[in-house]
Amino acid sequence: MCSGGTLKFLCNFYACCNIFWAISIAVNADKVSEKIMRDNCSVNLIPDGSRVSWGICNTKTYGTLVFMLALGCIMSLLMVVGVALDKGLLLKVFRIFLFANITFLFGCWLAILISFYEAHSPMLMVLWGFVLVLCVVYFGMQIWIVSKACEAISKKSYCMEKAVKRESINRFIMDQSQKFQSF
């Protein structure tokens, strides 16, 4: 069992990693969209300086990808706030988002796997399988850490609530005993 401080550190670490990955992918979202939908959202410059598009851009895929990346950044910041303020509800919301994000990313992974399969490249397929293993480990650890942090926060709030009740009972007993002694 990890201590509360360790869980907070790991949650903040994963939030920073999520933001880093989201920004890194967003910078190349046009290329990722091209790989997923076999479209071309990148506009290239030809030698005379004019812009030319080499294909049709699927703006829905590109927009969905950028939206999920922005949502990932926002939800990671929400997790940081939840950990800092000891709000278990915010961590539960992040955990729900994490499951939705895993589903979305698995769909993207499958689409890219299909494009590698059609390219008849066994080396790319093996490499892409390794990427899946790494993603499963990364997101599995993240879900476990967020779940444990949520449990630690709820346990901490329960213990504090119990301590407050105990303190109020002790005050009541002390007040009653002082009243009884004054008679």
Secondary structure, DSSP 8 states (H G I E B T S, - for coil): ---HHHHHHHHHHHHHHHHHHHHHHHHTHHHHHHHHHS----EEE-TTS-EEE-S---HHHHHHHHHHHHHHHHHHHHHHHHHHHT-HHHHHHHHHHHHHHHHHHHHHHHHHHHHHHHTT-HHHHHHHHHHHHHHHHHHHHHHHHHHHHHHHHHHHHHHHHHHHHHHHHHHHHHHHHHHHHH-
